[in-house]
Amino acid sequence: MVKTGTEFTMLTFQPLQNTQKRKRTIKKLVNFFKDECGAAMVEYGLLVALLAVVCIVAVTSLGTKLSAKFQAVSSSVSAAS
């Protein structure tokens, strides 16, 4: 089998091209794992969710205590009149 000049060029260029593709792919993966923008967004989302849970618990607890206070005031006013 005799190789022509173009076949030989393709054969020698192909491994070089694959190496360059691998390097680019590895570089993209490294940059992807170094990028922390998405991580920051997730952290902010978790903080907002935690803050919402704390607010709901506080309002529920405060609402129960206020309801008991208003019931006591209401019964005191009813008894006084």
PyMOL CGO cylinders between C-alpha atoms (Angstrom):
from pymol import cmd
from pymol.cgo import CYLINDER

trace = [
    CYLINDER, 0.00, 0.00, 0.00, 1.49, 3.30, -1.10, 0.3, 1, 1, 1, 1, 1, 1,
    CYLINDER, 1.49, 3.30, -1.10, 0.53, 6.46, 0.70, 0.3, 1, 1, 1, 1, 1, 1,
    CYLINDER, 0.53, 6.46, 0.70, 0.19, 9.70, -1.16, 0.3, 1, 1, 1, 1, 1, 1,
    CYLINDER, 0.19, 9.70, -1.16, 1.27, 13.03, 0.28, 0.3, 1, 1, 1, 1, 1, 1,
    CYLINDER, 1.27, 13.03, 0.28, -2.24, 14.04, 1.32, 0.3, 1, 1, 1, 1, 1, 1,
    CYLINDER, -2.24, 14.04, 1.32, -2.92, 10.76, 3.12, 0.3, 1, 1, 1, 1, 1, 1,
    CYLINDER, -2.92, 10.76, 3.12, 0.36, 11.07, 4.96, 0.3, 1, 1, 1, 1, 1, 1,
    CYLINDER, 0.36, 11.07, 4.96, -0.47, 14.65, 5.92, 0.3, 1, 1, 1, 1, 1, 1,
    CYLINDER, -0.47, 14.65, 5.92, -3.89, 13.58, 7.23, 0.3, 1, 1, 1, 1, 1, 1,
    CYLINDER, -3.89, 13.58, 7.23, -2.40, 10.77, 9.23, 0.3, 1, 1, 1, 1, 1, 1,
    CYLINDER, -2.40, 10.77, 9.23, 0.16, 13.00, 10.90, 0.3, 1, 1, 1, 1, 1, 1,
    CYLINDER, 0.16, 13.00, 10.90, -2.30, 15.86, 11.40, 0.3, 1, 1, 1, 1, 1, 1,
    CYLINDER, -2.30, 15.86, 11.40, -5.06, 13.72, 12.95, 0.3, 1, 1, 1, 1, 1, 1,
    CYLINDER, -5.06, 13.72, 12.95, -3.26, 12.90, 16.24, 0.3, 1, 1, 1, 1, 1, 1,
    CYLINDER, -3.26, 12.90, 16.24, -2.24, 16.55, 16.58, 0.3, 1, 1, 1, 1, 1, 1,
    CYLINDER, -2.24, 16.55, 16.58, -5.83, 17.63, 16.07, 0.3, 1, 1, 1, 1, 1, 1,
    CYLINDER, -5.83, 17.63, 16.07, -7.10, 15.11, 18.64, 0.3, 1, 1, 1, 1, 1, 1,
    CYLINDER, -7.10, 15.11, 18.64, -4.49, 16.32, 21.12, 0.3, 1, 1, 1, 1, 1, 1,
    CYLINDER, -4.49, 16.32, 21.12, -5.61, 19.91, 20.63, 0.3, 1, 1, 1, 1, 1, 1,
    CYLINDER, -5.61, 19.91, 20.63, -9.25, 18.89, 21.07, 0.3, 1, 1, 1, 1, 1, 1,
    CYLINDER, -9.25, 18.89, 21.07, -8.38, 17.04, 24.27, 0.3, 1, 1, 1, 1, 1, 1,
    CYLINDER, -8.38, 17.04, 24.27, -6.48, 20.05, 25.60, 0.3, 1, 1, 1, 1, 1, 1,
    CYLINDER, -6.48, 20.05, 25.60, -9.41, 22.35, 24.82, 0.3, 1, 1, 1, 1, 1, 1,
    CYLINDER, -9.41, 22.35, 24.82, -11.86, 19.94, 26.42, 0.3, 1, 1, 1, 1, 1, 1,
    CYLINDER, -11.86, 19.94, 26.42, -9.73, 19.59, 29.54, 0.3, 1, 1, 1, 1, 1, 1,
    CYLINDER, -9.73, 19.59, 29.54, -9.33, 23.37, 29.73, 0.3, 1, 1, 1, 1, 1, 1,
    CYLINDER, -9.33, 23.37, 29.73, -13.11, 23.83, 29.44, 0.3, 1, 1, 1, 1, 1, 1,
    CYLINDER, -13.11, 23.83, 29.44, -13.70, 21.26, 32.20, 0.3, 1, 1, 1, 1, 1, 1,
    CYLINDER, -13.70, 21.26, 32.20, -11.14, 22.91, 34.48, 0.3, 1, 1, 1, 1, 1, 1,
    CYLINDER, -11.14, 22.91, 34.48, -12.72, 26.33, 33.90, 0.3, 1, 1, 1, 1, 1, 1,
    CYLINDER, -12.72, 26.33, 33.90, -16.16, 24.85, 34.54, 0.3, 1, 1, 1, 1, 1, 1,
    CYLINDER, -16.16, 24.85, 34.54, -15.12, 23.43, 37.89, 0.3, 1, 1, 1, 1, 1, 1,
    CYLINDER, -15.12, 23.43, 37.89, -13.29, 26.63, 38.87, 0.3, 1, 1, 1, 1, 1, 1,
    CYLINDER, -13.29, 26.63, 38.87, -16.31, 28.81, 38.12, 0.3, 1, 1, 1, 1, 1, 1,
    CYLINDER, -16.31, 28.81, 38.12, -18.19, 29.50, 41.34, 0.3, 1, 1, 1, 1, 1, 1,
    CYLINDER, -18.19, 29.50, 41.34, -20.95, 31.78, 40.07, 0.3, 1, 1, 1, 1, 1, 1,
    CYLINDER, -20.95, 31.78, 40.07, -23.54, 29.02, 40.21, 0.3, 1, 1, 1, 1, 1, 1,
    CYLINDER, -23.54, 29.02, 40.21, -22.43, 28.00, 43.68, 0.3, 1, 1, 1, 1, 1, 1,
    CYLINDER, -22.43, 28.00, 43.68, -22.96, 31.53, 44.96, 0.3, 1, 1, 1, 1, 1, 1,
    CYLINDER, -22.96, 31.53, 44.96, -26.47, 31.59, 43.51, 0.3, 1, 1, 1, 1, 1, 1,
    CYLINDER, -26.47, 31.59, 43.51, -27.30, 28.30, 45.19, 0.3, 1, 1, 1, 1, 1, 1,
    CYLINDER, -27.30, 28.30, 45.19, -25.97, 29.62, 48.50, 0.3, 1, 1, 1, 1, 1, 1,
    CYLINDER, -25.97, 29.62, 48.50, -28.10, 32.76, 48.21, 0.3, 1, 1, 1, 1, 1, 1,
    CYLINDER, -28.10, 32.76, 48.21, -31.13, 30.62, 47.39, 0.3, 1, 1, 1, 1, 1, 1,
    CYLINDER, -31.13, 30.62, 47.39, -30.53, 28.48, 50.47, 0.3, 1, 1, 1, 1, 1, 1,
    CYLINDER, -30.53, 28.48, 50.47, -30.18, 31.58, 52.65, 0.3, 1, 1, 1, 1, 1, 1,
    CYLINDER, -30.18, 31.58, 52.65, -33.45, 33.01, 51.33, 0.3, 1, 1, 1, 1, 1, 1,
    CYLINDER, -33.45, 33.01, 51.33, -35.22, 29.69, 51.94, 0.3, 1, 1, 1, 1, 1, 1,
    CYLINDER, -35.22, 29.69, 51.94, -33.84, 29.51, 55.49, 0.3, 1, 1, 1, 1, 1, 1,
    CYLINDER, -33.84, 29.51, 55.49, -34.89, 33.10, 56.16, 0.3, 1, 1, 1, 1, 1, 1,
    CYLINDER, -34.89, 33.10, 56.16, -38.40, 32.32, 54.88, 0.3, 1, 1, 1, 1, 1, 1,
    CYLINDER, -38.40, 32.32, 54.88, -38.68, 29.30, 57.20, 0.3, 1, 1, 1, 1, 1, 1,
    CYLINDER, -38.68, 29.30, 57.20, -37.51, 31.38, 60.17, 0.3, 1, 1, 1, 1, 1, 1,
    CYLINDER, -37.51, 31.38, 60.17, -40.05, 34.11, 59.34, 0.3, 1, 1, 1, 1, 1, 1,
    CYLINDER, -40.05, 34.11, 59.34, -42.88, 31.60, 59.02, 0.3, 1, 1, 1, 1, 1, 1,
    CYLINDER, -42.88, 31.60, 59.02, -42.02, 29.98, 62.35, 0.3, 1, 1, 1, 1, 1, 1,
    CYLINDER, -42.02, 29.98, 62.35, -41.73, 33.39, 64.06, 0.3, 1, 1, 1, 1, 1, 1,
    CYLINDER, -41.73, 33.39, 64.06, -45.04, 34.66, 62.66, 0.3, 1, 1, 1, 1, 1, 1,
    CYLINDER, -45.04, 34.66, 62.66, -46.83, 31.43, 63.57, 0.3, 1, 1, 1, 1, 1, 1,
    CYLINDER, -46.83, 31.43, 63.57, -45.49, 31.50, 67.10, 0.3, 1, 1, 1, 1, 1, 1,
    CYLINDER, -45.49, 31.50, 67.10, -46.17, 35.21, 67.51, 0.3, 1, 1, 1, 1, 1, 1,
    CYLINDER, -46.17, 35.21, 67.51, -49.65, 34.80, 66.02, 0.3, 1, 1, 1, 1, 1, 1,
    CYLINDER, -49.65, 34.80, 66.02, -50.54, 32.10, 68.54, 0.3, 1, 1, 1, 1, 1, 1,
    CYLINDER, -50.54, 32.10, 68.54, -49.32, 34.21, 71.45, 0.3, 1, 1, 1, 1, 1, 1,
    CYLINDER, -49.32, 34.21, 71.45, -51.13, 37.32, 70.17, 0.3, 1, 1, 1, 1, 1, 1,
    CYLINDER, -51.13, 37.32, 70.17, -54.32, 35.35, 69.72, 0.3, 1, 1, 1, 1, 1, 1,
    CYLINDER, -54.32, 35.35, 69.72, -54.12, 34.17, 73.34, 0.3, 1, 1, 1, 1, 1, 1,
    CYLINDER, -54.12, 34.17, 73.34, -53.48, 37.75, 74.52, 0.3, 1, 1, 1, 1, 1, 1,
    CYLINDER, -53.48, 37.75, 74.52, -56.46, 39.11, 72.58, 0.3, 1, 1, 1, 1, 1, 1,
    CYLINDER, -56.46, 39.11, 72.58, -58.65, 36.35, 73.98, 0.3, 1, 1, 1, 1, 1, 1,
    CYLINDER, -58.65, 36.35, 73.98, -57.57, 37.31, 77.52, 0.3, 1, 1, 1, 1, 1, 1,
    CYLINDER, -57.57, 37.31, 77.52, -58.24, 41.01, 76.87, 0.3, 1, 1, 1, 1, 1, 1,
    CYLINDER, -58.24, 41.01, 76.87, -61.57, 40.20, 75.28, 0.3, 1, 1, 1, 1, 1, 1,
    CYLINDER, -61.57, 40.20, 75.28, -62.69, 38.09, 78.21, 0.3, 1, 1, 1, 1, 1, 1,
    CYLINDER, -62.69, 38.09, 78.21, -61.51, 40.80, 80.66, 0.3, 1, 1, 1, 1, 1, 1,
    CYLINDER, -61.51, 40.80, 80.66, -63.48, 43.47, 78.79, 0.3, 1, 1, 1, 1, 1, 1,
    CYLINDER, -63.48, 43.47, 78.79, -66.56, 41.22, 78.64, 0.3, 1, 1, 1, 1, 1, 1,
    CYLINDER, -66.56, 41.22, 78.64, -66.33, 40.52, 82.36, 0.3, 1, 1, 1, 1, 1, 1,
    CYLINDER, -66.33, 40.52, 82.36, -65.92, 44.22, 83.21, 0.3, 1, 1, 1, 1, 1, 1,
    CYLINDER, -65.92, 44.22, 83.21, -68.96, 45.30, 81.27, 0.3, 1, 1, 1, 1, 1, 1,
]
cmd.load_cgo(trace, "trace")
